[in-house]
Amino acid sequence: MPLHVSPAPAPALRSVLAALGSPTAVRESHTPALRSVQGSLSPELPLPVHVLDRIVPDEAAPRTHLAGWRFLIRSGERAVAAADTMCTADGWTFSHFFEGPYIVSTELAVRQAESTKTPYQPRLLSVPELYMFTLWLHHGIEDDPGSGALAPTDLLVPLAPAPPGITAYRPHRVADLLPVMTLRLGPPALPGLPEPGLLGSPA
């Protein structure tokens, strides 16, 4: 398989397993699909979630930071939800369960990427300014999945739903997609006004 999925930090995985084993955590989650499952649940396909801090025209290396690790929660042959973890002062810990279109689109984009002949390290990249999520296919398969900048030749696969004018599931080189994303942005915020994208990123 050309995708080299990196193992998640052990404490992150343990925190998700503990949450899945907690009736309270599952019952209080906003995930009807997860609560209605009969049978075992397992966290699979761990992917590091990076955030594009800001799209700056003509910037050589877009700035990103690691926001957490995401696991697809599988029941049998299908993913019914996802679990996010975050790094705190005490280490990696469970954040929340969720469901929605990005679960299905992540699975579809990963299957599509597995059919390529080029090896990649899969990651997720959130672009809060556009409320956009992409599968980030990083060429450096041996790189630390929690660090590293977007390389111009890396591929970004927009997940559905994608912003207007950007086609979901179509792979784009970073060097080609960043200018398109930049055009989608409005003018920079005036001094003293909040910047876009600071209210959170898509699930």
N, C-alpha and C positions, 0 to 999 in steps of 0.2 A: 504494500500500500504506500503510495507516495507521500501521504500525510504522516508527519512525525509528531504525534500528539504527546506533549510533554506531561509528565506526572504533576499533579497539583501538590502544593505543600501538604505534608501529612496532617498537620493540625486543621487545615481547611477541610480536608476530606472527613476527618473525625468529627468535626463540628456539624457537618451536613448529616452524617450517619446518626449522630446523637439527636438532631432535630427530627429526622425521619422516625426515630424510635420513640419520640415524645408525642403521645396523643394530644397534649395541649398545644404544642407547636403546630401540628398538622391541623387540628380542629380550628385554631384561631387564624390560620392563614387565609388569605383572600383568594383561594384556589379551589373552587367547587370540584374541578376534575380530580384534584389530589385527594380531597376528602371522600370522594365517592368510590375510590378504587378499592376493590376487594383483592387481597393478595399482597405479595411482597413488592417493595419498591427499591430501586437501586440507583445510586448516582453514577452517571457515566459521562463520557466525553468532556472531561474538564478542560476549559479554555480560559486563558488569562484575558481579562477585560481591561483594555487600555482606553484612555480618553484623550481625544485630540483637544488640547487645552485651548487652542485658538488657531484659526486659519489666518495666516499673515501672508499677503501677496509678496512674491519674490523671496520668501524666506527659504534658505537652502535646506534646512532640516526642520520640518514641522515638529512642534513640541508635543509630546505625549507623556502620560504618566499611568502607571498601573493602578487601577481602581479596585480590583478584586479578581476572584476566580468564580466562574459560572459552571455549574453542573446540570446536565439534563437529567431529570428524574424519570426513569423508565419503569413501566409496568408491562411486563411481557415484551411484545415486539414494538411498542410505541412509547414515545415520550409524552407524558401527561402534564408535566410542569418543569420548572427549573428552580434551582437554588443558587442564590448569590452569597458569597462570603466576602468579608472585608478584613483588612489588616488594622488592628487597634494597637494600643500601647502594650497590650498583653499578648499580642500575636494574632494569628488568623482565627476568625470566629464566624459563625453562621450569621447571615444578615436577614434574609427573607426568602420565602417561596413566592413564585408568581407563575402565571400562565398567560397565553396570548399569542399573537401571530408570529413573534420572533422565534418561538420555539420550533414551529414547523419550518419556518424559512431557514433557520440555522441548520436543521437536519438536511434540508434539501440542498443548501449551498455546500455543505460538507460532502454529501454524496457526489455532487457535481465535481468538486475538487479532487475527490478520490479517483476519478476517471482520467485525470491528466497524467502525463508521464514525468512531469517535473516534481521533485520532492519539495515539500514546503512544511514549515512549522505553522499550524493554524492558530490564530488568535482572533479575538473580537476587538473591533475598534468602534467606539461611540463618538459621534460628532454632535455634541449638544447644540451647537449653534444652528444646525439644520434638523434637529430631532431625527437623526439618521444613525443606523447601525450597519456595520459591514463585517464580513468575514475577511480578516487580514491574513493573507498568505505570505509568510515571511520566508525569504530565501535561506536565511541562516538557520538551518535545522538544528545546529548544535548550540545556538545562542541561548542565553538565559531568557526564558519566556517572559520574565518580569521586567526586562529592560530592553533597551535598543530603540533606535529611532526608525521612522519610516524610511526605507530605502526607495529611491526613485523607481527601481525595477520590481519592487514588491507588488503584489496584486491585491486589490480591494474588490470584494464582491458585495455590492449593496444588497441588504436583506429587504424582503417585503414586509411592510409597506415602505417603499422608497420615496424620497421627496419628488415633487413634480419635475419632469425633465431628466430624471436619472432612472435608468432601467434596472429593475431588480434582477439579480442573478447574473448580470453581465460582468465578467471580470474586466477590470481596468488597471493598467499600470498606475502606480501612485503619481508619477510625473504627468499622466494624462488626466486623472480624475481631480486632482487638487485644483487646477485652474477652473474646472467646471463648478466645483463646490464654492470656490471663491466668488464666482459670478452670482451665485445664489444668495450671497450675503448682502445685507443692507450696508449703509455707510457706518463707519465706526461710531461707537457711542460717544456722546459729548461728555466732557469732563463733569464728574459729579453725578452722572446718570448710571444706573446699573447696566452692565454689559449683558448681551444676550446669552442664553444657554446656562445661566447660573442657577436655574430652578431645578436642574436635574437632567438626567439623560433618559432615553427610552429604555424600557425593560428588555 
